[in-house]
Amino acid sequence: MFKPGISHHLDASKIDSPMNALTLTLDYHRLFGEFQVCVERTGPHQYRIDSLEHNSFLRDPLFPVTRTLNLSSSRTINPPDHRLFGVHCAIAHIMKLSGAGEYIEKILRDMEEVDVNSDGSTNLGYITGLRLDGWLNTLAVF
């Protein structure tokens, strides 16, 4: 599924290591986590950061932006692995082009608005399953 040598970097024990570290503002961290922003390698330690939003009204005017990571010869922490940025970018493009991102956002929005309808139309089995699987940990159960 992945290029050789990349899948072991996605292991839970390595996912929070410096090779997978990125410092962002809160807003850009959210966009990155929602796969709405990509980081693409353009050269050795040089990256183009861009939004997948093509609507100029919704697109952040900051994008695209290119940044270079300056490394010290005496560094004690290795830089992020550019292949992980590539995996993230591929997932973002797949989600955008397939419509999966919008579908996932709808599910998450629906999960935030858990109400029991008086007309009996609420899918309690689905909601209970989400709660038991840990997806609705914020749902108060009385």
N, CA, C and O atoms as CSV, one atom per row, in Angstrom:
chain,resi,resn,atom,element,x,y,z
A,1,MET,N,N,0.816,-1.185,0.000
A,1,MET,CA,C,0.000,0.000,0.000
A,1,MET,C,C,0.866,1.258,0.000
A,1,MET,O,O,0.626,2.177,-0.782
A,2,PHE,N,N,1.886,1.301,0.887
A,2,PHE,CA,C,2.791,2.442,0.937
A,2,PHE,C,C,4.097,2.083,0.250
A,2,PHE,O,O,4.389,0.914,-0.004
A,3,LYS,N,N,4.874,3.114,-0.045
A,3,LYS,CA,C,6.202,2.872,-0.596
A,3,LYS,C,C,7.029,2.111,0.440
A,3,LYS,O,O,6.799,2.250,1.641
A,4,PRO,N,N,7.986,1.311,-0.019
A,4,PRO,CA,C,8.824,0.566,0.923
A,4,PRO,C,C,9.514,1.503,1.916
A,4,PRO,O,O,10.017,2.561,1.540
A,5,GLY,N,N,9.529,1.100,3.175
A,5,GLY,CA,C,10.231,1.858,4.196
A,5,GLY,C,C,9.409,2.925,4.891
A,5,GLY,O,O,9.922,3.593,5.788
A,6,ILE,N,N,8.153,3.112,4.513
A,6,ILE,CA,C,7.363,4.177,5.131
A,6,ILE,C,C,6.365,3.654,6.154
A,6,ILE,O,O,6.083,4.337,7.139
A,7,SER,N,N,5.829,2.463,5.945
A,7,SER,CA,C,4.741,1.986,6.809
A,7,SER,C,C,5.166,1.831,8.267
A,7,SER,O,O,4.348,2.043,9.163
A,8,HIS,N,N,6.418,1.467,8.528
A,8,HIS,CA,C,6.835,1.312,9.926
A,8,HIS,C,C,6.893,2.659,10.651
A,8,HIS,O,O,6.878,2.689,11.881
A,9,HIS,N,N,6.959,3.776,9.913
A,9,HIS,CA,C,6.939,5.102,10.538
A,9,HIS,C,C,5.552,5.453,11.069
A,9,HIS,O,O,5.413,6.348,11.902
A,10,LEU,N,N,4.538,4.759,10.592
A,10,LEU,CA,C,3.165,5.039,11.010
A,10,LEU,C,C,2.762,4.216,12.226
A,10,LEU,O,O,1.628,4.309,12.696
A,11,ASP,N,N,3.684,3.415,12.730
A,11,ASP,CA,C,3.443,2.617,13.920
A,11,ASP,C,C,3.175,3.543,15.110
A,11,ASP,O,O,3.769,4.616,15.211
A,12,ALA,N,N,2.294,3.132,15.993
A,12,ALA,CA,C,1.898,3.968,17.137
A,12,ALA,C,C,3.089,4.397,17.990
A,12,ALA,O,O,3.074,5.494,18.549
A,13,SER,N,N,4.112,3.564,18.102
A,13,SER,CA,C,5.261,3.914,18.941
A,13,SER,C,C,6.144,4.986,18.304
A,13,SER,O,O,6.941,5.613,19.002
A,14,LYS,N,N,6.020,5.209,16.993
A,14,LYS,CA,C,6.871,6.178,16.301
A,14,LYS,C,C,6.113,7.408,15.811
A,14,LYS,O,O,6.732,8.376,15.371
A,15,ILE,N,N,4.797,7.384,15.878
A,15,ILE,CA,C,4.011,8.449,15.271
A,15,ILE,C,C,4.255,9.805,15.940
A,15,ILE,O,O,4.088,10.842,15.298
A,16,ASP,N,N,4.645,9.814,17.214
A,16,ASP,CA,C,4.896,11.067,17.919
A,16,ASP,C,C,6.380,11.408,18.033
A,16,ASP,O,O,6.765,12.214,18.880
A,17,SER,N,N,7.202,10.810,17.203
A,17,SER,CA,C,8.636,11.086,17.253
A,17,SER,C,C,8.958,12.360,16.469
A,17,SER,O,O,8.123,12.817,15.688
A,18,PRO,N,N,10.146,12.946,16.655
A,18,PRO,CA,C,10.516,14.176,15.946
A,18,PRO,C,C,10.436,14.077,14.427
A,18,PRO,O,O,10.200,15.086,13.763
A,19,MET,N,N,10.626,12.885,13.860
A,19,MET,CA,C,10.556,12.761,12.402
A,19,MET,C,C,9.138,13.008,11.888
A,19,MET,O,O,8.922,13.141,10.683
A,20,ASN,N,N,8.174,13.067,12.811
A,20,ASN,CA,C,6.790,13.323,12.441
A,20,ASN,C,C,6.296,14.603,13.119
A,20,ASN,O,O,5.093,14.791,13.302
A,21,ALA,N,N,7.225,15.475,13.486
A,21,ALA,CA,C,6.863,16.694,14.214
A,21,ALA,C,C,6.688,17.873,13.270
A,21,ALA,O,O,7.380,18.001,12.259
A,22,LEU,N,N,5.749,18.724,13.630
A,22,LEU,CA,C,5.458,19.921,12.851
A,22,LEU,C,C,4.830,20.927,13.802
A,22,LEU,O,O,3.885,20.598,14.519
A,23,THR,N,N,5.341,22.136,13.814
A,23,THR,CA,C,4.799,23.178,14.675
A,23,THR,C,C,3.947,24.115,13.842
A,23,THR,O,O,4.419,24.698,12.866
A,24,LEU,N,N,2.684,24.255,14.235
A,24,LEU,CA,C,1.738,25.094,13.510
A,24,LEU,C,C,0.911,25.904,14.504
A,24,LEU,O,O,0.813,25.557,15.681
A,25,THR,N,N,0.320,26.985,14.012
A,25,THR,CA,C,-0.633,27.711,14.845
A,25,THR,C,C,-1.857,26.821,15.035
A,25,THR,O,O,-2.027,25.827,14.328
A,26,LEU,N,N,-2.698,27.178,15.981
A,26,LEU,CA,C,-3.880,26.373,16.265
A,26,LEU,C,C,-4.767,26.208,15.031
A,26,LEU,O,O,-5.228,25.103,14.745
A,27,ASP,N,N,-5.011,27.300,14.298
A,27,ASP,CA,C,-5.867,27.224,13.109
A,27,ASP,C,C,-5.264,26.341,12.021
A,27,ASP,O,O,-5.969,25.533,11.416
A,28,TYR,N,N,-3.966,26.490,11.771
A,28,TYR,CA,C,-3.334,25.687,10.724
A,28,TYR,C,C,-3.172,24.229,11.156
A,28,TYR,O,O,-3.193,23.327,10.319
A,29,HIS,N,N,-3.010,23.998,12.453
A,29,HIS,CA,C,-2.970,22.628,12.963
A,29,HIS,C,C,-4.309,21.943,12.702
A,29,HIS,O,O,-4.342,20.777,12.309
A,30,ARG,N,N,-5.407,22.655,12.916
A,30,ARG,CA,C,-6.738,22.110,12.650
A,30,ARG,C,C,-6.889,21.788,11.163
A,30,ARG,O,O,-7.358,20.708,10.805
A,31,LEU,N,N,-6.487,22.732,10.294
A,31,LEU,CA,C,-6.590,22.508,8.847
A,31,LEU,C,C,-5.738,21.317,8.404
A,31,LEU,O,O,-6.167,20.515,7.575
A,32,PHE,N,N,-4.532,21.207,8.960
A,32,PHE,CA,C,-3.651,20.087,8.634
A,32,PHE,C,C,-4.291,18.779,9.096
A,32,PHE,O,O,-4.304,17.796,8.356
A,33,GLY,N,N,-4.819,18.768,10.312
A,33,GLY,CA,C,-5.461,17.576,10.858
A,33,GLY,C,C,-6.713,17.174,10.107
A,33,GLY,O,O,-7.075,15.997,10.077
A,34,GLU,N,N,-7.379,18.149,9.497
A,34,GLU,CA,C,-8.579,17.873,8.702
A,34,GLU,C,C,-8.234,17.587,7.237
A,34,GLU,O,O,-9.127,17.473,6.398
A,35,PHE,N,N,-6.953,17.474,6.935
A,35,PHE,CA,C,-6.463,17.183,5.585
A,35,PHE,C,C,-6.886,18.250,4.582
A,35,PHE,O,O,-7.169,17.939,3.425
A,36,GLN,N,N,-6.930,19.512,5.022
A,36,GLN,CA,C,-7.262,20.618,4.134
A,36,GLN,C,C,-6.018,21.384,3.704
A,36,GLN,O,O,-6.091,22.277,2.860
A,37,VAL,N,N,-4.870,21.027,4.291
A,37,VAL,CA,C,-3.594,21.667,3.980
A,37,VAL,C,C,-2.573,20.576,3.698
A,37,VAL,O,O,-2.525,19.563,4.395
A,38,CYS,N,N,-1.754,20.791,2.665
A,38,CYS,CA,C,-0.697,19.842,2.300
A,38,CYS,C,C,0.674,20.486,2.436
A,38,CYS,O,O,0.837,21.689,2.232
A,39,VAL,N,N,1.642,19.672,2.781
A,39,VAL,CA,C,3.041,20.084,2.821
A,39,VAL,C,C,3.762,19.218,1.797
A,39,VAL,O,O,3.863,18.002,1.964
A,40,GLU,N,N,4.263,19.851,0.733
A,40,GLU,CA,C,4.921,19.111,-0.345
A,40,GLU,C,C,6.394,19.505,-0.426
A,40,GLU,O,O,6.733,20.687,-0.378
A,41,ARG,N,N,7.248,18.522,-0.548
A,41,ARG,CA,C,8.681,18.769,-0.667
A,41,ARG,C,C,8.983,19.320,-2.057
A,41,ARG,O,O,8.566,18.746,-3.062
A,42,THR,N,N,9.713,20.439,-2.109
A,42,THR,CA,C,10.095,21.034,-3.393
A,42,THR,C,C,11.598,20.978,-3.620
A,42,THR,O,O,12.070,21.238,-4.726
A,43,GLY,N,N,12.342,20.643,-2.590
A,43,GLY,CA,C,13.792,20.549,-2.672
A,43,GLY,C,C,14.318,20.024,-1.355
A,43,GLY,O,O,13.540,19.741,-0.443
A,44,PRO,N,N,15.641,19.889,-1.243
A,44,PRO,CA,C,16.201,19.424,0.024
A,44,PRO,C,C,15.803,20.372,1.162
A,44,PRO,O,O,16.209,21.534,1.178
A,45,HIS,N,N,15.024,19.879,2.090
A,45,HIS,CA,C,14.566,20.634,3.263
A,45,HIS,C,C,13.771,21.886,2.893
A,45,HIS,O,O,13.722,22.844,3.664
A,46,GLN,N,N,13.157,21.876,1.730
A,46,GLN,CA,C,12.306,22.993,1.301
A,46,GLN,C,C,10.907,22.444,1.018
A,46,GLN,O,O,10.744,21.416,0.361
A,47,TYR,N,N,9.901,23.161,1.533
A,47,TYR,CA,C,8.531,22.665,1.462
A,47,TYR,C,C,7.568,23.751,1.012
A,47,TYR,O,O,7.699,24.919,1.378
A,48,ARG,N,N,6.609,23.337,0.216
A,48,ARG,CA,C,5.521,24.223,-0.216
A,48,ARG,C,C,4.290,23.820,0.582
A,48,ARG,O,O,3.862,22.667,0.545
A,49,ILE,N,N,3.728,24.781,1.303
A,49,ILE,CA,C,2.542,24.538,2.112
A,49,ILE,C,C,1.375,25.183,1.383
A,49,ILE,O,O,1.408,26.373,1.069
A,50,ASP,N,N,0.341,24.390,1.116
A,50,ASP,CA,C,-0.773,24.907,0.326
A,50,ASP,C,C,-2.090,24.321,0.807
A,50,ASP,O,O,-2.145,23.239,1.392
A,51,SER,N,N,-3.130,25.064,0.544
A,51,SER,CA,C,-4.489,24.648,0.870
A,51,SER,C,C,-5.081,23.894,-0.313
A,51,SER,O,O,-4.749,24.177,-1.464
A,52,LEU,N,N,-5.942,22.951,-0.035
A,52,LEU,CA,C,-6.643,22.243,-1.102
A,52,LEU,C,C,-7.915,22.976,-1.508
A,52,LEU,O,O,-8.606,22.555,-2.436
A,53,GLU,N,N,-8.227,24.064,-0.821
A,53,GLU,CA,C,-9.411,24.863,-1.147
A,53,GLU,C,C,-9.124,25.698,-2.388
A,53,GLU,O,O,-8.168,26.472,-2.412
A,54,HIS,N,N,-9.947,25.541,-3.413
A,54,HIS,CA,C,-9.739,26.274,-4.662
A,54,HIS,C,C,-10.634,27.495,-4.784
A,54,HIS,O,O,-10.384,28.356,-5.627
A,55,ASN,N,N,-11.669,27.589,-3.963
A,55,ASN,CA,C,-12.563,28.741,-3.980
A,55,ASN,C,C,-11.828,29.930,-3.362
A,55,ASN,O,O,-11.500,29.896,-2.177
A,56,SER,N,N,-11.565,30.978,-4.143
A,56,SER,CA,C,-10.769,32.111,-3.660
A,56,SER,C,C,-11.416,32.809,-2.470
A,56,SER,O,O,-10.716,33.410,-1.655
A,57,PHE,N,N,-12.734,32.740,-2.357
A,57,PHE,CA,C,-13.423,33.372,-1.236
A,57,PHE,C,C,-13.124,32.638,0.073
A,57,PHE,O,O,-13.001,33.268,1.123
A,58,LEU,N,N,-13.007,31.315,0.014
A,58,LEU,CA,C,-12.772,30.501,1.203
A,58,LEU,C,C,-11.295,30.228,1.459
A,58,LEU,O,O,-10.918,29.843,2.566
A,59,ARG,N,N,-10.471,30.422,0.461
A,59,ARG,CA,C,-9.041,30.099,0.549
A,59,ARG,C,C,-8.291,31.130,1.381
A,59,ARG,O,O,-8.499,32.332,1.220
A,60,ASP,N,N,-7.426,30.665,2.263
A,60,ASP,CA,C,-6.593,31.549,3.072
A,60,ASP,C,C,-5.583,32.235,2.157
A,60,ASP,O,O,-4.876,31.553,1.416
A,61,PRO,N,N,-5.494,33.571,2.188
A,61,PRO,CA,C,-4.575,34.284,1.290
A,61,PRO,C,C,-3.099,33.998,1.571
A,61,PRO,O,O,-2.243,34.325,0.749
A,62,LEU,N,N,-2.793,33.397,2.708
A,62,LEU,CA,C,-1.409,33.036,3.033
A,62,LEU,C,C,-0.856,32.007,2.046
A,62,LEU,O,O,0.338,32.005,1.749
A,63,PHE,N,N,-1.723,31.140,1.544
A,63,PHE,CA,C,-1.281,30.023,0.711
A,63,PHE,C,C,-1.200,30.386,-0.753
A,63,PHE,O,O,-1.959,31.241,-1.210
A,64,PRO,N,N,-0.313,29.773,-1.499
A,64,PRO,CA,C,0.734,28.863,-1.039
A,64,PRO,C,C,1.915,29.637,-0.458
A,64,PRO,O,O,2.128,30.806,-0.779
A,65,VAL,N,N,2.660,28.977,0.384
A,65,VAL,CA,C,3.857,29.562,0.976
A,65,VAL,C,C,4.958,28.495,0.939
A,65,VAL,O,O,4.693,27.309,1.139
A,66,THR,N,N,6.177,28.928,0.684
A,66,THR,CA,C,7.317,28.007,0.653
A,66,THR,C,C,8.232,28.325,1.826
A,66,THR,O,O,8.542,29.488,2.085
A,67,ARG,N,N,8.656,27.299,2.522
A,67,ARG,CA,C,9.542,27.458,3.672
A,67,ARG,C,C,10.723,26.510,3.540
A,67,ARG,O,O,10.601,25.398,3.024
A,68,THR,N,N,11.874,26.981,4.021
A,68,THR,CA,C,13.085,26.173,4.021
A,68,THR,C,C,13.472,25.876,5.456
A,68,THR,O,O,13.498,26.775,6.297
A,69,LEU,N,N,13.772,24.624,5.738
A,69,LEU,CA,C,14.209,24.202,7.059
A,69,LEU,C,C,15.730,24.277,7.083
A,69,LEU,O,O,16.406,23.554,6.351
A,70,ASN,N,N,16.259,25.151,7.922
A,70,ASN,CA,C,17.710,25.301,8.050
A,70,ASN,C,C,18.204,24.379,9.156
A,70,ASN,O,O,17.799,24.503,10.312
A,71,LEU,N,N,19.072,23.464,8.791
A,71,LEU,CA,C,19.567,22.472,9.738
A,71,LEU,C,C,20.971,22.808,10.204
A,71,LEU,O,O,21.822,23.217,9.415
A,72,SER,N,N,21.196,22.633,11.473
A,72,SER,CA,C,22.515,22.833,12.057
A,72,SER,C,C,23.303,21.529,11.943
A,72,SER,O,O,22.740,20.441,12.062
A,73,SER,N,N,24.602,21.649,11.712
A,73,SER,CA,C,25.430,20.439,11.623
A,73,SER,C,C,25.542,19.753,12.985
A,73,SER,O,O,25.869,18.568,13.059
A,74,SER,N,N,25.275,20.489,14.054
A,74,SER,CA,C,25.360,19.907,15.396
A,74,SER,C,C,23.978,19.556,15.961
A,74,SER,O,O,23.817,19.427,17.175
A,75,ARG,N,N,22.999,19.405,15.095
A,75,ARG,CA,C,21.637,19.132,15.569
A,75,ARG,C,C,21.577,17.793,16.302
A,75,ARG,O,O,22.326,16.864,16.001
A,76,THR,N,N,20.680,17.724,17.255
A,76,THR,CA,C,20.484,16.487,18.016
A,76,THR,C,C,19.140,15.831,17.692
A,76,THR,O,O,18.862,14.715,18.130
A,77,ILE,N,N,18.317,16.534,16.926
A,77,ILE,CA,C,17.015,16.004,16.520
A,77,ILE,C,C,16.960,15.987,14.999
A,77,ILE,O,O,17.257,16.992,14.352
A,78,ASN,N,N,16.588,14.865,14.435
A,78,ASN,CA,C,16.479,14.761,12.984
A,78,ASN,C,C,15.266,15.537,12.478
A,78,ASN,O,O,14.281,15.692,13.201
A,79,PRO,N,N,15.335,16.021,11.250
A,79,PRO,CA,C,14.201,16.761,10.680
A,79,PRO,C,C,13.034,15.824,10.376
A,79,PRO,O,O,13.203,14.604,10.371
A,80,PRO,N,N,11.853,16.384,10.125
A,80,PRO,CA,C,10.705,15.551,9.762
A,80,PRO,C,C,10.993,14.742,8.499
A,80,PRO,O,O,11.740,15.181,7.624
A,81,ASP,N,N,10.402,13.577,8.419
A,81,ASP,CA,C,10.557,12.712,7.252
A,81,ASP,C,C,9.602,13.195,6.161
A,81,ASP,O,O,8.384,13.154,6.337
A,82,HIS,N,N,10.149,13.648,5.044
A,82,HIS,CA,C,9.335,14.205,3.960
A,82,HIS,C,C,8.350,13.190,3.391
A,82,HIS,O,O,7.330,13.568,2.815
A,83,ARG,N,N,8.650,11.906,3.549
A,83,ARG,CA,C,7.734,10.881,3.035
A,83,ARG,C,C,6.413,10.879,3.802
A,83,ARG,O,O,5.363,10.568,3.240
A,84,LEU,N,N,6.470,11.227,5.090
A,84,LEU,CA,C,5.236,11.302,5.871
A,84,LEU,C,C,4.367,12.457,5.390
A,84,LEU,O,O,3.141,12.349,5.372
A,85,PHE,N,N,5.005,13.570,4.996
A,85,PHE,CA,C,4.243,14.670,4.400
A,85,PHE,C,C,3.590,14.199,3.101
A,85,PHE,O,O,2.459,14.576,2.792
A,86,GLY,N,N,4.306,13.381,2.352
A,86,GLY,CA,C,3.764,12.855,1.102
A,86,GLY,C,C,2.549,11.971,1.325
A,86,GLY,O,O,1.577,12.049,0.574
A,87,VAL,N,N,2.597,11.126,2.356
A,87,VAL,CA,C,1.457,10.271,2.691
A,87,VAL,C,C,0.268,11.140,3.091
A,87,VAL,O,O,-0.856,10.908,2.645
A,88,HIS,N,N,0.521,12.142,3.935
A,88,HIS,CA,C,-0.543,13.052,4.377
A,88,HIS,C,C,-1.167,13.761,3.178
A,88,HIS,O,O,-2.389,13.874,3.086
A,89,CYS,N,N,-0.337,14.231,2.274
A,89,CYS,CA,C,-0.819,14.953,1.096
A,89,CYS,C,C,-1.647,14.034,0.188
A,89,CYS,O,O,-2.673,14.451,-0.349
A,90,ALA,N,N,-1.209,12.805,0.022
A,90,ALA,CA,C,-1.959,11.852,-0.799
A,90,ALA,C,C,-3.335,11.582,-0.194
A,90,ALA,O,O,-4.335,11.540,-0.910
A,91,ILE,N,N,-3.383,11.399,1.122
A,91,ILE,CA,C,-4.667,11.180,1.794
A,91,ILE,C,C,-5.570,12.394,1.609
A,91,ILE,O,O,-6.762,12.250,1.340
A,92,ALA,N,N,-5.001,13.593,1.754
A,92,ALA,CA,C,-5.784,14.824,1.600
A,92,ALA,C,C,-6.385,14.926,0.204
A,92,ALA,O,O,-7.556,15.274,0.053
A,93,HIS,N,N,-5.590,14.624,-0.810
A,93,HIS,CA,C,-6.089,14.692,-2.190
A,93,HIS,C,C,-7.177,13.648,-2.446
A,93,HIS,O,O,-8.173,13.938,-3.108
A,94,ILE,N,N,-6.989,12.449,-1.929
A,94,ILE,CA,C,-7.996,11.396,-2.096
A,94,ILE,C,C,-9.305,11.807,-1.424
A,94,ILE,O,O,-10.383,11.641,-1.994
A,95,MET,N,N,-9.200,12.343,-0.211
A,95,MET,CA,C,-10.410,12.765,0.504
A,95,MET,C,C,-11.122,13.893,-0.230
A,95,MET,O,O,-12.351,13.915,-0.298
A,96,LYS,N,N,-10.360,14.819,-0.774
A,96,LYS,CA,C,-10.952,15.958,-1.484
A,96,LYS,C,C,-11.612,15.503,-2.789
A,96,LYS,O,O,-12.764,15.846,-3.055
A,97,LEU,N,N,-10.892,14.740,-3.590
A,97,LEU,CA,C,-11.392,14.346,-4.904
A,97,LEU,C,C,-12.529,13.326,-4.840
A,97,LEU,O,O,-13.394,13.302,-5.715
A,98,SER,N,N,-12.526,12.492,-3.813
A,98,SER,CA,C,-13.559,11.454,-3.701
A,98,SER,C,C,-14.812,11.938,-2.984
A,98,SER,O,O,-15.860,11.295,-3.049
A,99,GLY,N,N,-14.699,13.071,-2.302
A,99,GLY,CA,C,-15.831,13.547,-1.510
A,99,GLY,C,C,-15.876,12.915,-0.133
A,99,GLY,O,O,-16.792,13.188,0.642
A,100,ALA,N,N,-14.901,12.072,0.184
A,100,ALA,CA,C,-14.880,11.399,1.480
A,100,ALA,C,C,-14.729,12.396,2.622
A,100,ALA,O,O,-15.281,12.190,3.703
A,101,GLY,N,N,-13.984,13.472,2.391
A,101,GLY,CA,C,-13.797,14.481,3.430
A,101,GLY,C,C,-15.111,15.102,3.858
A,101,GLY,O,O,-15.365,15.264,5.051
A,102,GLU,N,N,-15.948,15.449,2.891
A,102,GLU,CA,C,-17.259,16.032,3.207
A,102,GLU,C,C,-18.136,15.020,3.932
A,102,GLU,O,O,-18.866,15.377,4.856
A,103,TYR,N,N,-18.067,13.770,3.519
A,103,TYR,CA,C,-18.854,12.714,4.156
A,103,TYR,C,C,-18.432,12.542,5.618
A,103,TYR,O,O,-19.280,12.432,6.503
A,104,ILE,N,N,-17.123,12.517,5.865
A,104,ILE,CA,C,-16.610,12.369,7.227
A,104,ILE,C,C,-17.003,13.576,8.074
A,104,ILE,O,O,-17.403,13.417,9.227
A,105,GLU,N,N,-16.892,14.788,7.509
A,105,GLU,CA,C,-17.297,15.990,8.241
A,105,GLU,C,C,-18.769,15.929,8.626
A,105,GLU,O,O,-19.132,16.335,9.730
A,106,LYS,N,N,-19.619,15.430,7.736
A,106,LYS,CA,C,-21.047,15.315,8.041
A,106,LYS,C,C,-21.270,14.350,9.199
A,106,LYS,O,O,-22.071,14.625,10.092
A,107,ILE,N,N,-20.576,13.236,9.187
A,107,ILE,CA,C,-20.704,12.268,10.282
A,107,ILE,C,C,-20.282,12.910,11.600
A,107,ILE,O,O,-20.962,12.750,12.614
A,108,LEU,N,N,-19.160,13.638,11.591
A,108,LEU,CA,C,-18.683,14.276,12.818
A,108,LEU,C,C,-19.653,15.352,13.297
A,108,LEU,O,O,-19.895,15.472,14.498
A,109,ARG,N,N,-20.208,16.134,12.376
A,109,ARG,CA,C,-21.208,17.147,12.757
A,109,ARG,C,C,-22.440,16.480,13.358
A,109,ARG,O,O,-22.969,16.934,14.373
A,110,ASP,N,N,-22.888,15.405,12.728
A,110,ASP,CA,C,-24.054,14.683,13.238
A,110,ASP,C,C,-23.792,14.122,14.632
A,110,ASP,O,O,-24.692,14.088,15.471
A,111,MET,N,N,-22.557,13.681,14.879
A,111,MET,CA,C,-22.213,13.143,16.190
A,111,MET,C,C,-22.270,14.224,17.260
A,111,MET,O,O,-22.590,13.935,18.413
A,112,GLU,N,N,-21.961,15.470,16.892
A,112,GLU,CA,C,-21.999,16.569,17.854
A,112,GLU,C,C,-23.427,16.968,18.202
A,112,GLU,O,O,-23.667,17.551,19.259
A,113,GLU,N,N,-24.360,16.664,17.340
A,113,GLU,CA,C,-25.746,17.068,17.530
A,113,GLU,C,C,-26.608,15.858,17.871
A,113,GLU,O,O,-27.584,15.560,17.182
A,114,VAL,N,N,-26.239,15.174,18.934
A,114,VAL,CA,C,-26.973,13.981,19.324
A,114,VAL,C,C,-28.172,14.395,20.170
A,114,VAL,O,O,-28.025,14.829,21.312
A,115,ASP,N,N,-29.339,14.255,19.600
A,115,ASP,CA,C,-30.600,14.529,20.283
A,115,ASP,C,C,-31.523,13.348,20.039
A,115,ASP,O,O,-31.444,12.677,19.010
A,116,VAL,N,N,-32.379,13.112,20.986
A,116,VAL,CA,C,-33.394,12.081,20.810
A,116,VAL,C,C,-34.668,12.781,20.370
A,116,VAL,O,O,-35.214,13.614,21.094
A,117,ASN,N,N,-35.134,12.440,19.186
A,117,ASN,CA,C,-36.332,13.068,18.631
A,117,ASN,C,C,-37.595,12.489,19.259
A,117,ASN,O,O,-37.706,11.280,19.462
A,118,SER,N,N,-38.537,13.364,19.561
A,118,SER,CA,C,-39.781,12.936,20.211
A,118,SER,C,C,-40.652,12.078,19.297
A,118,SER,O,O,-41.533,11.358,19.768
A,119,ASP,N,N,-40.404,12.157,17.993
A,119,ASP,CA,C,-41.230,11.372,17.068
A,119,ASP,C,C,-40.724,9.936,16.895
A,119,ASP,O,O,-41.296,9.166,16.124
A,120,GLY,N,N,-39.656,9.577,17.611
A,120,GLY,CA,C,-39.136,8.216,17.559
A,120,GLY,C,C,-38.233,7.926,16.381
A,120,GLY,O,O,-37.900,6.767,16.135
A,121,SER,N,N,-37.822,8.964,15.634
A,121,SER,CA,C,-37.013,8.746,14.430
A,121,SER,C,C,-35.510,8.670,14.700
A,121,SER,O,O,-34.734,8.454,13.770
A,122,THR,N,N,-35.092,8.840,15.934
A,122,THR,CA,C,-33.669,8.789,16.265
A,122,THR,C,C,-33.159,7.354,16.157
A,122,THR,O,O,-33.799,6.421,16.642
A,123,ASN,N,N,-32.012,7.187,15.523
A,123,ASN,CA,C,-31.403,5.868,15.383
A,123,ASN,C,C,-30.583,5.582,16.645
A,123,ASN,O,O,-29.367,5.773,16.660
A,124,LEU,N,N,-31.251,5.130,17.686
A,124,LEU,CA,C,-30.595,4.901,18.973
A,124,LEU,C,C,-29.552,3.793,18.903
A,124,LEU,O,O,-28.553,3.843,19.620
A,125,GLY,N,N,-29.767,2.801,18.057
A,125,GLY,CA,C,-28.784,1.727,17.912
A,125,GLY,C,C,-27.463,2.252,17.386
A,125,GLY,O,O,-26.396,1.862,17.860
A,126,TYR,N,N,-27.536,3.137,16.405
A,126,TYR,CA,C,-26.334,3.743,15.825
A,126,TYR,C,C,-25.614,4.597,16.869
A,126,TYR,O,O,-24.397,4.496,17.026
A,127,ILE,N,N,-26.367,5.436,17.580
A,127,ILE,CA,C,-25.784,6.316,18.599
A,127,ILE,C,C,-25.169,5.491,19.720
A,127,ILE,O,O,-24.072,5.803,20.182
A,128,THR,N,N,-25.853,4.448,20.164
A,128,THR,CA,C,-25.329,3.588,21.223
A,128,THR,C,C,-24.048,2.896,20.765
A,128,THR,O,O,-23.091,2.787,21.531
A,129,GLY,N,N,-24.031,2.431,19.521
A,129,GLY,CA,C,-22.827,1.801,18.978
A,129,GLY,C,C,-21.642,2.748,18.946
A,129,GLY,O,O,-20.523,2.360,19.282
A,130,LEU,N,N,-21.886,3.996,18.541
A,130,LEU,CA,C,-20.814,4.994,18.537
A,130,LEU,C,C,-20.301,5.232,19.946
A,130,LEU,O,O,-19.094,5.345,20.161
A,131,ARG,N,N,-21.213,5.309,20.907
A,131,ARG,CA,C,-20.839,5.546,22.305
A,131,ARG,C,C,-20.009,4.381,22.826
A,131,ARG,O,O,-18.975,4.595,23.458
A,132,LEU,N,N,-20.439,3.172,22.576
A,132,LEU,CA,C,-19.724,1.992,23.066
A,132,LEU,C,C,-18.361,1.833,22.404
A,132,LEU,O,O,-17.430,1.304,23.012
A,133,ASP,N,N,-18.243,2.289,21.168
A,133,ASP,CA,C,-16.963,2.205,20.459
A,133,ASP,C,C,-16.024,3.356,20.797
A,133,ASP,O,O,-14.907,3.410,20.282
A,134,GLY,N,N,-16.461,4.279,21.656
A,134,GLY,CA,C,-15.598,5.376,22.086
A,134,GLY,C,C,-15.656,6.613,21.225
A,134,GLY,O,O,-14.876,7.541,21.441
A,135,TRP,N,N,-16.560,6.665,20.246
A,135,TRP,CA,C,-16.650,7.832,19.364
A,135,TRP,C,C,-17.439,8.967,19.989
A,135,TRP,O,O,-17.271,10.123,19.600
A,136,LEU,N,N,-18.284,8.662,20.934
A,136,LEU,CA,C,-19.119,9.690,21.556
A,136,LEU,C,C,-18.823,9.790,23.046
A,136,LEU,O,O,-19.736,9.706,23.867
A,137,ASN,N,N,-17.575,9.966,23.395
A,137,ASN,CA,C,-17.205,10.033,24.804
A,137,ASN,C,C,-17.770,11.254,25.506
A,137,ASN,O,O,-17.858,11.275,26.734
A,138,THR,N,N,-18.153,12.271,24.748
A,138,THR,CA,C,-18.684,13.482,25.367
A,138,THR,C,C,-20.185,13.393,25.597
A,138,THR,O,O,-20.768,14.299,26.191
A,139,LEU,N,N,-20.817,12.330,25.142
A,139,LEU,CA,C,-22.256,12.173,25.288
A,139,LEU,C,C,-22.588,11.808,26.727
A,139,LEU,O,O,-22.101,10.810,27.259
A,140,ALA,N,N,-23.420,12.628,27.342
A,140,ALA,CA,C,-23.837,12.354,28.717
A,140,ALA,C,C,-24.917,11.285,28.707
A,140,ALA,O,O,-25.895,11.378,27.966
A,141,VAL,N,N,-24.729,10.286,29.527
A,141,VAL,CA,C,-25.711,9.214,29.634
A,141,VAL,C,C,-26.300,9.282,31.030
A,141,VAL,O,O,-25.570,9.214,32.018
A,142,PHE,N,N,-27.611,9.417,31.116
A,142,PHE,CA,C,-28.280,9.550,32.419
A,142,PHE,C,C,-29.009,8.280,32.779
A,142,PHE,O,O,-29.631,8.204,33.839
